[in-house]
Amino acid sequence: MELEADARRIVEATTKKLGSMHRNQVHRDPWPDFAAFDVARYDRELRRQAAWQWIARAQAEHGSVHQFSAVVHALTEARAPMELLGALARLLTDEVRHVELCAQIALTMYPEGADAFFKWRTPRAPWPDAPKIDANAREATELRLRGWAARAILTACALGETLSEPMLEALVVVSTDPLPRACSEQILKDERFHGRFGFEALAVLMPTLDDAEKNALQDQLSRALAGFERTTCGKTTVQDLANSEVEIGPRDPEAEPNLGTLTEREFAAIFYATLEQRIFPELEAVGLDPMRAWAERGKFPAPAKRPEASAETRAAE
């Protein structure tokens, strides 16, 4: 009989020895004191909304474990340099750590949440599977593997991980409780490394690609920018933010308690500013054309609805 997975089962203890191995690898900083969180101090709906954002992050981080393990496999088959594989191995450990942090804080904040609220979906990569090695055409298929890995790293690291860094910095600022602040700070330390890895890896892989693979990478940039804009900004466009200022500062813990959440407008402001100020210059440095990709992102249609973090919507339960 197949077990129905939810966040509780994902972070539950296994065996004493496995737990020790896991903690030695994953609990590298002083672990947040989840037991110190005072549930009674906060309104139920505030906790519920915060738990929703944290469980969404947990599932996104779980997706990163899935994605990066596939990239490790592909680059190993492509006989990539060991320094590239070693750095990727660090990313995998970090993402497991992030899943645990985000899932545990969601469960801690909203202990009365039903199983449906914490239901855990099976991770799926946002790109096709890596090509298979053809023993009769090894050089050609290794080239295709490097191209596939470059597209995956562009999407997951150069864009995704770099965007998450300023968003986590904002969470550290707005959180009025020590638990979400501590969790955000721990993840932030890793994301700074992950974003840098993305651009360094692209600098290594780009010279090994032919024109066809480089063109495919440029196309993937357009597709990825369109996807990130939809899922990060929702209905808030860059035009909506023009000639306006979005100030993200400390909240008053009494008047405006915050458990590690941002509004859609705040997410959008961070997204567009990070693209312009940091990501686009880095992409140009590795030989891509971000302005052309941005102009062409409209050719990728929006999904029927914005993706949800789990089986239920915010209005359910």
N, C-alpha and C positions, 0 to 999 in steps of 0.2 A: 504493500500500500504506500502510495507517495505521500510524503509529509508536506503539509501546507507550511510554507516558510513565512515567518515574520521576523521583525527586528530582534525579538527576544531570543529566538532560536539562533540567529546569526551570531549573537555575542555571548551565548551561554557557554559555560565552562565545559571542557571535554575531559581530559585526564590530567593528573597532577604533573606528569613529565612534559606533556605537550604544552600545558599552561605555562610552565617555567620557561620552555624554549621560546614560546610566543612573547612572553613579557620581556625576556632578555633582548629580543630583537625589536619589539614594538614600543615598549614603555621606556623610551630613552630619557625623557625629561620627567621631573616629578609629576606623577599622574594627577589629574584634577581630582579634587575631593567631591565626588558626586553625592556622597551621603550628607554633605553639609548643606545641600540645596534645600531651602525652606519652601515647600510646596504651598503651605498655608499663607505665605506672605503675598502671593500673587493671585489675581483673578483667573478663574478657570479658562476663560476665552483667550486671555493674553498668553497663558501657558500653551493652550492648544495651537494657536497661530504660530508661536515660536517653535513648538515641536514639529509642526508641519514643515517649516523651512529647514529644520535640522535633519529631519528624516529624508527630505528631498536631497540634501547634501550628502547624507550617508549613502543613498542609492547612487548618486553621481560618482562618489568616490569608489563604490563597489564596481561601477562600470569602468573606472580607470584601472582597477586591478585586472579586470578582464582584458581591456585593451592593451595594456602594457605587457602582459604575459604573451599576447599574440605577437607583439612587436619584437620581444626578445626571441621568440621562436623563429620568426622570419629572418631577423638579422643574423641569428646563429647559422641558419641554413645558407645565408648569403655570405658567410665567412667574413663578417664584419670585424673590425678591430676590437680587441678585448676591452680596451678602455671605454668604448661605446657600450658594450654589454655590461660592464661593471657598473657604470653609472645608471643604466636602466634597472639593474637589480636593486639598487638603492631606492629607485622610484617605487618599485613593487612593494617593498617593505613599508615605505611611507604611506602608500595608499591604503594598505591594510590597517595601519594605525589610524588613518583618518576615518575609515568606516567605523571603527570601534568608538572613536571619540564622538562622532556625530550621532550614531545610533544610540549610544549610552546616554548622551545628554537629552535626546528626544524622549527616551523612556523615563528618564529621571524627572523631566519637567511635566510630563503628562502621564502619570502612572495609571490613571483611570481610562486611558485610551483603549478602544476595542481592538480586536485582532485585525479588523479590516483597515483601521487607521495605520497600523504598522506592517501591513502585508508587504512582502518582499518580492519584487518582480525579478525574473531571470534577466541578467544583463545581456545586452545585445550591442555589438559594435556599430557605430554610425557609418560604417564603410563595408564594402565587400570583403570576403575572406582573402587572405594572402594567396598568391598563385603558388602552385606546387612546383617543386624542382623537377625538371625533366633531365634525366641522366644523359640523354642523347643531345641535349642542348643546354648544358649547364651554364655557360657564360651568359647566354641570352636570358635564361630564367633567373639567374642571380641578379641581372640588371633589373628585371621586372620586380623582383623582391625588394631591391633597394629603393625603387620608385614607390612601391606600395608602402614601405616603411617610412619613407620621407613624407608621404601624404598623411599617414597616421600621426607622425610626430608633429607635423605642422598643425594639425587639427587639435590634438590632445594637449600638446605641450606649449608650442610657440604661441598658440591662441588661448586655449582653455586654461592652462596653468598660469599664464601671464595675466590673464584677465582676473583670475581668482585672487591674485595677490592684493591689489588695491581694494577689492571687496572685503577681504578679511581684515585689512587694515582699518576699513570703515567699521566693521563689526567690533573690533577692539575698542574703537572710540565711542560707539553708541551704546555698548552693553553697560547696563547699570548694576549687573549682578556679577560677582567674581567667577562663577562657573562658566557662563558663555564666553567671558573675556579670556579665561585660561585656555579653554578649548580652541578659540580663535587664534590665540597667540601661538599655540603649539603647531597648529596646521600651517599658519603663516610662515613659520621658520622653514618648513619643507617646501612650500610653494615657491619661495624665492629661488631655491635650488632648481626646482622643476622647470620653471619658465626659462631660466638660463640654459638648462640642458637642451631645451627645444631648439634654440637658435644655434648653440654649439654643434648639435647633432646635424642640423641642416647644413651648416658650413662644411662638415665632413662629407655628407652624402651628396650634396649638389654637384661637385666636380666629377663624381662617378656616374652621373646620369647622362643619357643622350638627349637630343632635342625633344623627342617624343615624350619621354618621361618628365622633362622639365615643363613641357606644355601641360601635361596632365596635372602636375603640381600647381601650376598657375590656375588651372580650372578649379582644382580642389580648394584653392584659397577663396575664390568667389563663392563656391558652394558653402564653405565653412563660415564665411562672414555672414552670409544670409541666415544660416541656421542659428548662429550665436546671437545675432540681432533679434531674431524672433523669440528665442527662448529666454534671453536675458532682459530684453526691453519690453516685451509684451506689445501693448498698443502705443507706447511712448516712442515717438520718432525723434530724429535729430532736429527736425524743424520745430517740434514742440519745445525743445530746450533752447532754441536760438534766442539770443538777447535776454536770457534769464540766468539766474544764479541759483544753484542748488547747494546749500550749505549743509555739510554733514559734520555735526559737532556733538559734543557730550550732551547726554540727556539728563534732565532732572530726575533722580531716582524716585522721588515722591510724586511729582506731577506727571512724569512721562517715563515710567519704568520700561526698560527694554531688555529682552532676553536673547539678544543676538539676531535681530531682524532688520531688514531694510525695506523701504517702499519700492514700488516699481520705478518711480521717477528717480530715486537714488541709484538703483541698479543701472538704469539707463544712462544717467549722467556719468557714472564711473566707466561704463562700457565705452561711450563715445570719446571721453577724454583719454582713456588708456590707449585706444586705437591710434588716435592722432599723435599723442605725445611720446609713446613708447613703442608700440607694436609696429606701426608703419615704418619708422626709421630702421628698425631691426630687420624687417622683411626686405627692405631695399638693400641693406648691407649684405644679405645672403644671395641677392640676385633676382628677387621676385618684384613684381609690380603691384603693390597694394592699391594704388589709386585706380588702376584699370580693373582690378578685381572688385573693388568697391562699386565702381560704376556698373559692372556686369552682374552684380549679385541678384538683381531683379529678375534674371531669367530662371531663377530657381523658385518654383512656386511654394507658397506657404502651405503648411499642413492644414487639415480640416479644423483642428483645434490645437491649442497650446498643450504640450505634453504634461501629464500629471505625474506626481511623485509616487503614487501608489494606486491601489484599486479604487479608492474613494476620492471625491472632490472635496474642496473646502466646505461646501455647503452640506455635505452628507453627514451621517451619524446622528 
